[in-house]
Amino acid sequence: MKPIDYPNNGRGLMVQYHVMREGPSYFSVCYKNSSVLRQDPKDAWRVMGCAKFTENSQALKQWCLDIHAKYDKSEKETRKDTSFASEASAEAKLDPAEIDPTANTKMIT
């Protein structure tokens, strides 16, 4: 997916949000001839330093929070554990008297 640019990118500031298919999404922030990658939206805003208290920086903070809430999948998508280990641990939690290995067998005569 293409990176999502901050609408007010301009002189000395460039912010992009990169949505990843696998792994965490991140912000790429270029400010004052320095480039950093941040996963947390507030950390992306904190790169601004003392300029983070200006009105434009507050707009950047809100944009970061909105974009992150819209595209972040890390907490939303949870899959059911279908591994063999989860089945084995479920059986291990049962009482040993309840597990009868011969309960589902037939005798051939």
Number of C-alpha atoms within 10 A of each C-alpha: 7 9 14 13 14 17 11 12 13 9 8 10 16 17 25 20 24 20 20 15 9 8 9 13 18 20 24 18 21 19 16 12 7 10 13 12 17 17 15 16 21 14 14 24 24 16 19 18 10 8 13 16 11 11 10 12 16 14 14 23 18 15 16 23 16 12 15 20 11 9 14 15 17 11 6 8 7 8 6 6 9 8 8 9 10 12 11 10 10 10 13 11 8 10 8 9 6 8 11 8 7 8 7 6 7 7 5 4 3
